[in-house]
Amino acid sequence: MYPPELVKPMREDLTRVGFSELHTANDVEDALKKEGTTLVVVNSVCGCAAANARPGATMSLENDKRPDHLVTVFAGVDREAVDAARANMVPFPPSSPSMALFKNGELVHMLERHHIEGRPAAMIAENLKGAYNEFC
């Protein structure tokens, strides 16, 4: 587990643009039950989360079509919520950072760490925008 003061600015990278934090399995299940589309970002302390994932997720919101709901769980911090989110991302193996788009509770698009690591934030944003344009 990481100290709260360490992850606070990393959490705020997403919450300041409208993401809600999920801390429990019930939070995750409630979020995924909502009608419409939900983007789930599995946040992380790693460099690719800082340089690619969080900026890419933020940039993706500059699009005509956007998810109805934006939520995030933090790997290494919100273990119960992360486990619940990952259980809904099967058959994809656990990875962080990662991003999943759900429509009416069904997984419709997934970005795993290997899609994020080493890729520019703009490319990640474009990938997500394509998913929003298709499913939102």
N, C-alpha and C positions, 0 to 999 in steps of 0.2 A: 504494500500500500504506500502511496505517495502522500507526503504531508499536504494538508489543504492549502497552505500558503504557496506551495510550489505549483499546484495545478490551477489555482484561482485565475491567473491571467489566461491560461489555456482554455479554461471553461468559458471565460468572458469573450474570447474570440468568436464563439458561436452564439452565446446568449445575447450579446449586444446587437446581433442581426436578426433576432427573433426565435432562436432555438430554445426549447424548453428542456430542462435537465430531467432525466428520469433516474431515480435512485433505487427503486425496488422492482422486483418481478411484476408486482401488481401494476406499477406505473407503466411498465412496458406493455403488458397485456391490455390495459385500458387504452393506451395510445393506439395500439394496433387494431382495436375494435372500432375505432372511429371511422365513420363513413368518409370516403374520399381517399386522397393520396397522402402518404406519410413518408417523409425522408428521415431515416435513422442514420445518424453519424456515430460510429464508434470512435471516439476521440482517444488520443494517446499522447504521451510525453515525447515520443520519438521525433526526430528531425523531419521525417517525411510528413508527419502530421502538421508540423509548424510551417514548413515551406510549401507543401503541396495540398494536403487534405483540407485543412481549415480554410485557407484562402480559396481553394477551388470550390468548396461548398458555398462560401460567401459569394463568390463571383457568379455562381450558377443561378443565384436568385435574381440576377439582372436579366430577366427573361419574361416574355408576356405570359407564358404558362408557368406556374409554380406549384409545388406541392401545397395541399391544404394545411398540412401540419408538419412542423419541423421539430424534431426531437434529437437528443443526444444522450449517450451513455459514455462513461469514462473508464477505459480499460485500466486495471490496476488500482481503481478507486471504488467504483460502484459495481462490485463483483456480481451481486445478485441481479442487477439490471442488465449487465453485460451478458451474463449467462442466459438470461431470458431472451434478450435480443438475438443472440447467436443461435439459440434453439429455433427461432423463427426464420433463420437464414439458411437452414439446411436445404440443399446438400452441400453448401459452401463451407469449407473448413474455417474455424475461427481465425481471424486475423485482425490486427489493428495497426493503423487505422483502417476502417472500411466504411462503406456507405451502402445502404439498401433502400430502395424505393418500394413501398407497399401500396397496393390499391385495394381498398376494402378488405384489408387484412392479408392479402395475397402478395407474396414476393414477386415483383415484376422486373426488377433491375438490380444488379449487384456490381459494386466495385470492391474488389479485394485489395489487400495491401500491394500485391504485385502489379495491380493496375494503377496504383498511386505512386509508389516509390520510384523516384527517378524521372517522373513525368511532370512537366510544368503545370502549375495551378490552372492556367488557361485551358489546357487540354482536358483536365479533369472537369472543369466547368462546362466545356462544350459537350463532353460525354453526358453529363447530368442534364444539360439543357435538351439534348436529344431525347433522353428518357422522359423528361417533363412534357415535351411536345407530343410524344407518343401516348403517354398515359394520364396526363393531368387535364 
